[in-house]
Amino acid sequence: MTRGVVACKKRWYKINKTVAQFASCYDQASRNIRSGTNADDIKDQLPTQSGGSKRTKVSATGAYPSSSNPETQLADEPGVDSPVRPQGSKKSKRKGKGKVQMSEDFSEKKSSIVKKLFLMEDIKNVRENELMDREKEREEEREHRAKIMTIKENELQIQAAMKEQELKT
């Protein structure tokens, strides 16, 4: 079963309209996010009605309801718990820090930093020694290759001289 171009366009416009409505609701909900929320919380904040915030006539007389959101519960009613807010970032940082003991912590940190500094200097010295050893090895390899090249050149010169002697005789 194939659809025509016009039918596909009409279907696309119908789908695109609802997608645009969802995207605008999602954007609005994501702008109102609080500390500690994630994508699932944003989806929970989206309006669940298909019409969004439109008012509809519900009574037989055709009158609008007195409130646009009649099922909203008041916080003063008994048995209604207020939503639990996540802990803010500043409060969680303060909680993680705890009380600081200045003299003991400072001396411990200083000694650990000094140890790290000595280790870093040792590592630096080892690396420098390795680099110097590699450079020496490379230089020795170059000298060895140069000696081999001179020996080969001398052999070639001797062979050339021997061939010249053979040709003369």
GUVO-439401 format. One record per atom (N, C-alpha, C): y, z, x; residue in one letter. Coordinates in steps of 0.1 Angstrom, whole numbers, plus 5000, padded with zeros to 4 digits. Each point is the difference from the previous one (the first is absolute). Layout:
N
((Y,Z,X),a)
...
//
This chain:
169
((4988,5000,5009),m)
((5012,5000,4991),m)
((5012,5000,5009),m)
((5008,4990,4999),t)
((5012,4999,5008),t)
((5013,5002,4992),t)
((5010,5006,5006),r)
((5012,5002,4994),r)
((5010,4990,5005),r)
((5009,4997,4991),g)
((5011,4990,5003),g)
((5011,5007,5009),g)
((5009,4992,5005),v)
((5011,5005,5008),v)
((5009,5009,4992),v)
((5003,4996,4988),v)
((5009,5008,4991),v)
((4993,5013,4997),v)
((4987,5000,4996),a)
((4994,5013,4997),a)
((4999,5009,5012),a)
((4998,4995,5012),c)
((5000,5008,5012),c)
((5014,5006,5003),c)
((5010,4992,4998),k)
((5014,5005,5002),k)
((5003,5011,4990),k)
((4996,4998,4987),k)
((5003,5011,4990),k)
((4992,5013,5004),k)
((4988,4998,5004),r)
((4992,5012,5004),r)
((5006,5007,5012),r)
((5005,4992,5010),w)
((5006,5006,5011),w)
((5013,5007,4997),w)
((5008,4995,4991),y)
((5012,5007,4996),y)
((4997,5013,4993),y)
((4989,5000,4992),k)
((4996,5012,4993),k)
((4996,5011,5010),k)
((4991,4995,5010),i)
((4995,5010,5010),i)
((5012,5004,5009),i)
((5008,4991,5004),n)
((5011,5003,5009),n)
((5010,5011,4994),n)
((5002,4999,4986),k)
((5009,5009,4994),k)
((4994,5015,5001),k)
((4987,5001,4998),t)
((4994,5014,5000),t)
((5000,5005,5015),t)
((4997,4991,5009),v)
((5000,5004,5014),v)
((5014,5004,5005),v)
((5010,4993,4995),a)
((5014,5004,5004),a)
((5004,5013,4994),a)
((4995,5003,4987),q)
((5003,5013,4994),q)
((4993,5011,5008),q)
((4987,4998,5004),f)
((4993,5010,5008),f)
((5007,5002,5014),f)
((5004,4989,5006),a)
((5007,5001,5013),a)
((5013,5008,4999),a)
((5008,4997,4989),s)
((5012,5008,4999),s)
((4998,5015,4997),s)
((4990,5003,4992),c)
((4996,5014,4998),c)
((4995,5006,5012),c)
((4992,4993,5008),y)
((4995,5006,5013),y)
((5011,5002,5009),y)
((5010,4991,5001),d)
((5011,5001,5009),d)
((5008,5013,4996),d)
((5003,5001,4987),q)
((5007,5011,4995),q)
((4993,5013,5003),q)
((4987,5001,4998),a)
((4992,5012,5003),a)
((5000,5003,5015),a)
((5000,4989,5009),s)
((4999,5003,5014),s)
((5014,5004,5005),s)
((5011,4997,4993),r)
((5013,5005,5004),r)
((5001,5015,4997),r)
((4993,5005,4991),n)
((5001,5014,4996),n)
((4989,5008,5006),n)
((4994,4996,5011),i)
((4989,5008,5006),i)
((5005,5013,5006),i)
((4992,5009,5001),r)
((5003,5013,5006),r)
((4992,5002,5013),r)
((5003,5010,5007),s)
((4993,5003,5012),s)
((4986,5004,4997),s)
((4991,4993,5008),g)
((4985,5003,4998),g)
((4993,4992,4990),g)
((5007,4990,4995),t)
((4993,4991,4990),t)
((4994,4988,5007),t)
((4990,4994,4993),n)
((4994,4988,5006),n)
((5000,4989,4989),n)
((4994,4989,5003),a)
((5000,4988,4991),a)
((4993,5004,4986),a)
((4990,5008,5000),d)
((4994,5004,4988),d)
((5009,5008,4991),d)
((5008,5008,5006),d)
((5010,5008,4992),d)
((5011,4991,4994),d)
((5003,4989,5007),i)
((5010,4991,4995),i)
((4994,4993,4988),i)
((4988,4996,5000),k)
((4993,4993,4989),k)
((5000,5010,4988),k)
((4998,5013,5002),d)
((4999,5009,4990),d)
((5014,5002,4993),d)
((5011,4997,5007),q)
((5013,5002,4994),q)
((5004,4988,4992),q)
((4993,4989,5001),l)
((5003,4988,4992),l)
((4999,5002,4985),l)
((5008,4994,4992),p)
((4999,5001,4986),p)
((4987,4995,4995),p)
((4993,5007,4991),t)
((4987,4996,4995),t)
((5001,4991,4988),t)
((5011,5000,4993),q)
((5002,4991,4988),q)
((5002,4986,5004),q)
((4994,4991,4992),s)
((5001,4986,5004),s)
((5014,4995,4998),s)
((5008,5006,4990),g)
((5013,4995,4997),g)
((5011,5006,5009),g)
((4995,5010,5008),g)
((5010,5006,5009),g)
((5009,5010,4992),g)
((5013,4998,5001),s)
((5009,5010,4994),s)
((5006,4994,4987),s)
((4994,4990,4994),k)
((5005,4995,4987),k)
((4997,5010,4989),k)
((5009,5000,4990),r)
((4998,5009,4989),r)
((4994,4991,4989),r)
((4990,5006,4993),t)
((4993,4993,4989),t)
((5001,5008,4988),t)
((5000,4993,4988),k)
((5000,5007,4987),k)
((4986,5004,4997),k)
((4999,5013,4997),v)
((4987,5005,4997),v)
((4998,5006,4986),v)
((5011,5003,4993),s)
((4998,5005,4987),s)
((4999,4989,4989),s)
((4995,5003,4988),a)
((4999,4990,4990),a)
((5013,4995,4995),a)
((5011,5008,5001),t)
((5013,4996,4996),t)
((5007,4991,5010),t)
((4994,4999,5012),g)
((5006,4991,5010),g)
((5010,5008,5009),g)
((5000,5013,4999),a)
((5010,5008,5008),a)
((4994,5002,5014),a)
((5009,5001,5010),y)
((4995,5004,5013),y)
((4997,5014,5001),y)
((4991,5004,5009),p)
((4997,5015,5002),p)
((5012,5007,5005),p)
((5001,5013,4998),s)
((5011,5008,5004),s)
((5002,5001,5015),s)
((4989,4999,5007),s)
((5000,5001,5015),s)
((4993,4988,5006),s)
((5005,4995,5011),s)
((4993,4988,5006),s)
((4988,5005,5008),s)
((4998,5012,5003),n)
((4988,5005,5006),n)
((4996,5013,4993),n)
((4993,4999,4989),p)
((4997,5012,4992),p)
((4990,5009,5006),p)
((4991,4995,5009),e)
((4989,5009,5005),e)
((5004,5008,5012),e)
((5013,5000,5004),t)
((5005,5007,5012),t)
((4999,5015,4997),t)
((4994,5007,5008),q)
((4999,5015,4999),q)
((5011,5006,5007),q)
((5005,5011,4995),l)
((5010,5008,5007),l)
((4994,5010,5009),l)
((5007,5003,5011),a)
((4995,5010,5009),a)
((5000,5014,4995),a)
((5008,5002,4990),d)
((5002,5014,4994),d)
((4988,5003,4991),d)
((4992,4990,4996),e)
((4989,5003,4991),e)
((4989,5008,5007),e)
((4993,5009,4994),p)
((4990,5007,5006),p)
((4988,4991,5003),p)
((4993,5003,5011),g)
((4988,4992,5004),g)
((5003,4987,5007),g)
((5013,4997,5003),v)
((5004,4988,5006),v)
((5003,5003,5015),v)
((4993,4995,5009),d)
((5002,5002,5014),d)
((5010,4990,5006),d)
((5009,5004,5008),s)
((5009,4990,5006),s)
((4992,4993,5011),s)
((5003,4988,5003),p)
((4993,4992,5010),p)
((5001,5007,5014),p)
((4990,5000,5008),v)
((5000,5006,5013),v)
((5006,4989,5009),v)
((5011,5004,5007),r)
((5006,4991,5009),r)
((4994,5002,5014),r)
((4999,4989,5007),p)
((4994,5001,5014),p)
((5010,5007,5009),p)
((4995,5005,5011),q)
((5008,5007,5009),q)
((5008,4991,5008),q)
((5013,5003,5002),g)
((5009,4991,5007),g)
((4997,4999,5015),g)
((5006,4990,5006),s)
((4997,4998,5015),s)
((5006,5011,5008),s)
((5012,5004,4997),k)
((5006,5011,5008),k)
((4993,5013,4999),k)
((4995,5003,4988),k)
((4993,5012,4998),k)
((4987,5000,5007),k)
((4993,4989,5000),s)
((4987,4999,5007),s)
((5002,5000,5015),s)
((5011,4995,5005),k)
((5003,5001,5014),k)
((5002,5014,5005),k)
((5008,5007,4991),r)
((5003,5014,5004),r)
((4987,5008,4999),r)
((4991,4997,4991),k)
((4988,5008,4998),k)
((4991,4997,5012),k)
((5000,4988,5005),g)
((4991,4996,5012),g)
((5005,5007,5013),g)
((5013,5002,5001),k)
((5006,5006,5012),k)
((4997,5015,5001),k)
((5001,5007,4989),g)
((4997,5014,5000),g)
((5011,5007,5008),g)
((4997,5013,5003),k)
((5009,5008,5008),k)
((4997,4997,5015),k)
((5011,4998,5007),v)
((4999,4996,5014),v)
((5002,5013,5009),v)
((4991,5002,5010),q)
((5002,5010,5010),q)
((5005,4993,5012),q)
((5013,5002,5002),m)
((5008,4993,5010),m)
((4994,5001,5014),m)
((4999,5012,5005),s)
((4997,5002,5014),s)
((4986,4996,5004),s)
((4990,5003,4992),e)
((4986,4997,5003),e)
((4998,4985,4998),e)
((5005,4994,4989),d)
((4999,4986,4998),d)
((5007,4992,5010),d)
((5012,5004,5004),f)
((5007,4993,5010),f)
((4993,5000,5014),f)
((4995,5011,5004),s)
((4993,5001,5013),s)
((4987,4992,4999),s)
((4993,5000,4989),e)
((4987,4992,4998),e)
((5004,4985,5001),e)
((5010,4996,4993),k)
((5004,4986,5000),k)
((5004,4996,5013),k)
((5008,5008,5007),k)
((5005,4997,5014),k)
((4988,4998,5009),k)
((4990,5009,5000),s)
((4989,4999,5009),s)
((4992,4987,4996),s)
((4998,4997,4987),s)
((4992,4988,4997),s)
((5008,4988,5004),s)
((5013,5000,4999),i)
((5008,4988,5004),i)
((4999,4998,5015),i)
((5001,5012,5008),v)
((4999,4999,5014),v)
((4986,4994,5004),v)
((4989,5005,4994),k)
((4987,4995,5002),k)
((4999,4985,4998),k)
((5006,4995,4989),k)
((5000,4986,4996),k)
((5008,4992,5011),k)
((5011,5006,5005),l)
((5008,4993,5010),l)
((4992,4998,5013),l)
((4993,5011,5004),f)
((4992,4999,5012),f)
((4989,4990,4998),f)
((4993,5000,4989),l)
((4990,4990,4997),l)
((5005,4986,5001),l)
((5012,4998,4994),m)
((5006,4987,5000),m)
((5004,4995,5014),m)
((5005,5009,5008),e)
((5003,4997,5014),e)
((4987,4997,5008),e)
((4989,5007,4997),d)
((4987,4997,5007),d)
((4995,4986,4996),d)
((5001,4997,4987),i)
((4996,4987,4995),i)
((5008,4989,5006),i)
((5013,5003,5002),k)
((5009,4990,5006),k)
((4996,4997,5014),k)
((4998,5011,5008),n)
((4996,4999,5014),n)
((4987,4992,5001),n)
((4990,5003,4992),v)
((4987,4994,5000),v)
((5002,4985,4998),v)
((5008,4996,4990),r)
((5002,4986,4996),r)
((5007,4993,5012),r)
((5010,5007,5006),e)
((5007,4994,5011),e)
((4990,4997,5012),e)
((4992,5010,5003),n)
((4990,4998,5010),n)
((4990,4989,4997),n)
((4996,4999,4987),e)
((4991,4989,4996),e)
((5007,4986,5002),e)
((5013,5000,4997),l)
((5008,4987,5002),l)
((5001,4997,5014),l)
((5002,5010,5009),m)
((5001,4997,5014),m)
((4987,4995,5006),m)
((4989,5007,4995),d)
((4987,4995,5005),d)
((4997,4986,4996),d)
((5003,4997,4987),r)
((4998,4986,4996),r)
((5008,4990,5008),r)
((5013,5004,5003),e)
((5008,4991,5008),e)
((4994,4998,5014),e)
((4995,5011,5006),k)
((4994,4999,5013),k)
((4988,4990,4999),k)
((4992,5002,4990),e)
((4988,4992,4998),e)
((5004,4985,4999),e)
((5010,4997,4992),r)
((5005,4987,4998),r)
((5005,4994,5013),r)
((5007,5008,5008),e)
((5005,4995,5013),e)
((4989,4997,5009),e)
((4990,5009,5001),e)
((4988,4998,5009),e)
((4993,4987,4995),e)
((4999,4998,4987),e)
((4993,4988,4995),e)
((5008,4987,5004),e)
((5013,5001,4999),r)
((5008,4988,5005),r)
((4998,4998,5014),r)
((5000,5010,5009),e)
((4998,4998,5014),e)
((4987,4995,5003),e)
((4990,5004,4993),h)
((4986,4995,5002),h)
((4999,4986,4996),h)
((5006,4996,4989),r)
((5000,4986,4995),r)
((5008,4991,5011),r)
((5011,5006,5005),a)
((5007,4992,5010),a)
((4992,4998,5012),a)
((4992,5010,5005),k)
((4992,4998,5011),k)
((4989,4990,4998),k)
((4994,5001,4988),i)
((4989,4990,4996),i)
((5006,4986,5000),i)
((5012,4998,4995),m)
((5006,4987,5000),m)
((5003,4995,5014),m)
((5005,5008,5009),t)
((5002,4996,5013),t)
((4987,4996,5007),t)
((4989,5008,4998),i)
((4987,4997,5006),i)
((4995,4986,4994),i)
((5002,4998,4987),k)
((4995,4987,4995),k)
((5009,4988,5005),k)
((5013,5003,5002),e)
((5008,4989,5005),e)
((4996,4997,5015),e)
((4997,5010,5007),n)
((4995,4998,5014),n)
((4987,4993,5000),n)
((4991,5003,4991),e)
((4987,4993,4999),e)
((5002,4985,4997),e)
((5009,4998,4990),l)
((5003,4986,4997),l)
((5006,4992,5011),l)
((5009,5007,5008),q)
((5006,4993,5011),q)
((4989,4997,5011),q)
((4991,5010,5002),i)
((4989,4997,5010),i)
((4991,4989,4995),i)
((4997,5000,4987),q)
((4991,4989,4995),q)
((5007,4987,5002),q)
((5013,4999,4997),a)
((5008,4988,5001),a)
((5000,4995,5014),a)
((5002,5010,5010),a)
((5000,4996,5014),a)
((4986,4995,5004),a)
((4990,5006,4995),m)
((4986,4996,5004),m)
((4997,4986,4995),m)
((5005,4996,4988),k)
((4998,4987,4994),k)
((5008,4990,5008),k)
((5012,5004,5005),e)
((5008,4990,5008),e)
((4992,4998,5013),e)
((4994,5010,5006),q)
((4993,4998,5012),q)
((4988,4991,4998),q)
((4993,5001,4989),e)
((4989,4992,4996),e)
((5004,4985,4999),e)
((5011,4998,4993),l)
((5005,4987,4998),l)
((5005,4993,5013),l)
((5005,5008,5009),k)
((5004,4994,5013),k)
((4988,4996,5008),k)
((4989,5007,4999),t)
((4988,4997,5008),t)
((4991,4990,4994),t)
//
